[in-house]
Amino acid sequence: MSLFWIGLAHHKRHGSKVLLNGRERPGGINTKGSLGTAFSRVEPAVLRRLSGIRDLAVVAVCDGHADDFRALGLETLVARNAPAAAFRSDFVPTPDEDVVRVACVGSLYEGRGIELLIKATDAAQAAGAQVVLEVTGRGGAEYVTALKNLAASCRHSDAIVFHGPCAPEEVPAAYHRVHVGTALYEAVDAANDSLSNKIFESVVSGRPVLAGNLSENRRFVREHRLGWVTDVTSEGLTNALLDIYARRAQLPGLAVAVHETSRAFSWETESAPVVAWVLGSSHLTDDEMETK
């Protein structure tokens, strides 16, 4: 929603005519009764008409979405939602223990696969894998209570730990106390196949990631060898945890590798092409561009 206010401010100052805040892929929303769905049906046609406008570009958050916009004739830039360079911390080795600790960090809400991950942790423990789930984040009181009740009902309830919320600057430390981060979203919306922010959060903190098997996650994690992808189901997550536990001897080396790879991932780097395009397409004077 912040783009709406930025758009109004930009129109007032620069006379800009168009700002569209799309959802994932163009024309991708299909939720019965929603205004977003109504717009989504005409969005591709609208975008084709806009493609002839001078100084118009789309900013997409992943390559797959960018390809769809380019197919409509639009100049498209990619700026993946990596954290700012200041978020990056020095490397911290993984905990030296035979237990494999897995983190769920961030806002707690339905659709993030947390319930399934709790059940999968319990099932992995029952199968002999010493896996511990550490949950850090803020959520609604009723929902968090339901999660804790679910964990308490598990046979291996001591393997699920709730740390409560943490400040943004404490997020890297939440990953440092574990071996693997997670970026799990249940496949409940076909339009929601974007690149998960939590992937960046985990690897920049120096931890490989277990990500939901969405198309953009799969492409990115495999291309950069950042961890694993899995179907966000009880069976899929249980099998993934068992596989990670079987490979636990490799986790310290993998942590070093992903932390090194993540040096290329920062918001400053990702947004640089967008900033260059804006400055190159603007009608500002050289002095004004230097100031900007």
N, C-alpha and C positions, 0 to 999 in steps of 0.2 A: 504493500500500500504506500510505502514511502515514495515510490516512483510517481504516484499521482501528484503529490505535493511538489516534488522536484520538477515534474512536467509543467505545472502551473507557474512555478517560479521562473523556469526557463522561458516559457512563453511570454511572461511579463517583461523579462529583461531583454530577450533576444528575438522575440516575435516568432518563435518556432511554431509550427502548425500541427505536427503529428507526434504523439507519443503513445505507443501501444505496449501494454504490459501483458504479454501472452502467457499461457500456462503450458510449460513443457513444449511438446511438439505442436506445430500449427494444426488447428482443427482436431486436437486430441481429446477434448473433454466430452464425456458422454454420461452425464449424470442426470437422470430423469427429473424434470421440473426446475433445473437450475438456469439462471440467466447466462452463466458461463457456457453452458451447452448450446443455448440459442445463438450466442455469438460465434461459438466454435464452428457451427455449421457453415457460416458465411466467411469465416476468417481467411481461408486460403484465397478466395476470390478478392477479398479486400486487400490482402497483401500483394497479390499480383498487380492490382491497380496502383498500389503505392510504389511499386518497384521502379517506376519511371521518375520518381521525384528526386531532384538533385539533393545531394547531401543527406541521404537517408541510409541508415545501416541498422542491422539487427545485431544485438549482442546475445549470443547463446552461451549456455553454461557447459556445453559438452559438444563433441564433434558430431555425434549422431543427430542431434537437433539442428546443428548448423547445416548439415547436408540437406535436411528437409526444407529449411528456409532458402538455401541457395537454389534448390530445384524450383522455387517460385519466382526466381529471378532477382532475389534481394542480395545486396552485398552484406555479408555476414561475418562477424568477428566472434572469436571464441575467448571467453574469459572464465575459466573454471573458478569455482568459489573456494579457493585455497585461503588459509588464514594469512594475516599480515605477517611480515618477516619477524616482527617483535614477538610473535607467539612462539617462535621456534626456541627450543631450549637446548642446552648441551646434552650430549648423549649420556644416558644413565643405563648401566647394564641391567638385564633382566634379573629378577629375584633368583638367587642360587638355592633352589629347592626342587624336589621331585614333583611337587604339585604344579599343575598348570592353572594359572589364574587368568580369567577372562573378564574384560571390563565392558560394562554398558554405561556410557557417560553422556549426560545431557538431559534435556527435558523428558519427563516420563509421561507418555500418553499412549492411547490405544493405537495400534497399527505399527508400532516399532518392534513387534515380535518379542516383547519382554516376557510375556506369559509363556510363550513357546520356549524361550531360552531358559527360563526357570525349570520347566518340565524336562528339557533336554539335559540340563546339568544334573538333575536328579537321576535321569535314565543312564547317563554316562557313568555316574558314580555307581549305580547298581550293576553296571557292566564291568566294573573294576578300574575305571579311569579316575585318577585323583584330580578332578577338575573342580575349581571353585569359581563361582560367579560373583563379581563385585559390582554392585549397582550404585552409581553416584549421579544424583540429579534431583531436580525439583519437579513435583507433580501435584495435581489436585489431591487434597487430603483423602477423599473417598477412594480415588484410584490407587494411591500409594498404599492405603490400608488393605485394599483388595490384593495387591501384589504381595504384601507381607503375609497376608493370610494364606495365599496360595503357597508361598515358600514354606510357611510353617506346617502345611499339610503334607509336604513332601517327606519321603522316607529319609532323605539325606538333607534335611533342612539346614544343618550347620554348614553346608557347602554353598549357601546363598547368603551374601552379606550386603546389607544396606548401609551406605555411608551418609545418606542425606545429601542436600545440595552443597555445591561449592562455588566459590567466586570464579569468574573467567580466568583470572591469573593462576588459579589452582588446578586448572584442567590438565596441564601436562603432568603434574604430580599424580593425578588420578590414574593416568596411564603408566607412569613409571613403576607403580607398585604391582603391575600385572605383567603377563607375557604377551597377551593378544588383545587388541581392541575389536570392537564390533561396529558395523554399520548396517543394521537390519531394518528393513521396511517390508511389511507384508504386501503381497501383490493383490491389493484390493481395488486398484484404479489403473486401468491400462494406460492412461495418460501420464501416470507418475512413474516414469522410467528414467528419471534424471540421474546425474552423477551425485552420489551421496556425499554431503559435506563431511560426514564423520570419517570417511576414508582418509581425507587429508589430515584431519585432527589427530588420528591415531598414528599415521606414519611419520608426520612431522614431529610427533612426540617420541619417535623411535620404537614403535611397536607395529608388527605386522597386523593385518586386519582380516577379520572374517566378515565378509560383506554379503548382503542379499543378492540373489542371482538375477538382478535387473540387467538389461542389455548394456547400458553404459557402464555400470559397475564392473560387469564381466570383462568388457573390453579394456577398461583402464587398469584393473587389478592384474590381469594377465599380461598386458603389454609391459607393465613396469615391475612385475613380479613382487607384488606388495603383500601377498597372502593368499586367501582362499575365497571362493564364492560358493554359496549354498542356497538351495531352496529354503525359504523361511517357513518350514513346517517342522513338526516335532521330530519326524523321522530324519529329515534333512539335517537339522541342527544337531541331533544326537550323533549321527554318523560323522558330521564334521568335527565335533568335539572329540570323538573317539580317534579320528584320524590325526588331529592335532596332538593329542596326548601321545599317540604312537610315535610321533615325530618330535617329541619334546627336546631331544638332544640337539635338534637343529635350530631351536628357537633363539638362542643367544646370537648365533651368527646371522640369522635372518633379521633380527632386530638391528644389528649394525648395518646391514645392507640397505634396509628400507630407510633408515635415518639418513644414510648417505644419498640415496636416490631422491629423498624428499627435499634436498637442498634446492632443487629446481622448482619447487612448488611454493609460491608465495603470491599474495594478492598483488604486490607491487609488480612482479613479473607478469602475472596473468593480465592485469589491467593495462599494461604499457601499450599494447597495440591499439586499445580503445582510446586512450589519451592521445596517442599520436594521430589517430584518424580524426578525432574531434578538432584538434588544433590544425591539422592539415586541411580540413573541410570548412573551417570557420572563415569568416570575413573580418577577423580581427586584424589590427595592424601588427607589425612585428613587435613593437613595444608592448602591446596588450597581450600578445601570445607569450612573450617572455614573462610577464607578470603572472599569467595563468599557470 
